[in-house]
Amino acid sequence: MERIISFTLNGKPTSVKVDDERMLLWVLRSDLGLTGTKFGCGEALCGACTVIVNRQAVRSCSTPVKDVAGKQVMTIEGLGQNGLHAIQQAFLEHHAFQCGYCTPGMILTAYALLLKTPKPTHDEIIHHMDDNLCRCGAHVRIVDAIQDAAGIGKGGAL
């Protein structure tokens, strides 16, 4: 059913008139032009489509846009609005990506973890990131980057 769905997107009020069952991923990418959120598997298994909804990591490929009505949504574009965020900087410094396709989902999943657990253990990072796939094999560098961003590694705090 087509209707107007209103939510806050990257800190700004947003309204779209769409089928309320349309997946958030396609609203973000096709209707709103925010292409940082990637389509991976379409089954909520790989994490490439991860966004933040009310401070929680959510798979946008399986989230109907009606489910974000009235909520706060942040994409990778919103995380870096005022320069690189600490987690983005850490990913750069640790070369925590190769092709970069999974990177937005990885960064936002890590960001959600650090919101909930500012100083996660190595095992907590592994467990939290386990469902995000990187086909290039950058997992060790991704964990190092998260530790750095949390102030656990060599770098600064979130």
Stockholm file with secondary structure:
# STOCKHOLM 1.0

chainA/1-158         MERIISFTLNGKPTSVKVDDERMLLWVLRSDLGLTGTKFGCGEALCGACTVIVNRQAVRSCSTPVKDVAGKQVMTIEGLGQNGLHAIQQAFLEHHAFQCGYCTPGMILTAYALLLKTPKPTHDEIIHHMDDNLCRCGAHVRIVDAIQDAAGIGKGGAL
#=GR chainA/1-158 SS CEEEEEEEETTEEEEEEEETTSBHHHIIIIISCCTTSCCSCSSSCSCTTEEEETTEEEEGGGCBGGGGTTSEEECHHHHTTTSCCHHHHHHHHTTCCSSCSSHHHHHHHHHHHHHHCSSCCHHHHHHHHTTSCCTTCCHHHHHHHHHHHTTSSSSCCC
#=GC SS_cons         CEEEEEEEETTEEEEEEEETTSBHHHIIIIISCCTTSCCSCSSSCSCTTEEEETTEEEEGGGCBGGGGTTSEEECHHHHTTTSCCHHHHHHHHTTCCSSCSSHHHHHHHHHHHHHHCSSCCHHHHHHHHTTSCCTTCCHHHHHHHHHHHTTSSSSCCC
//
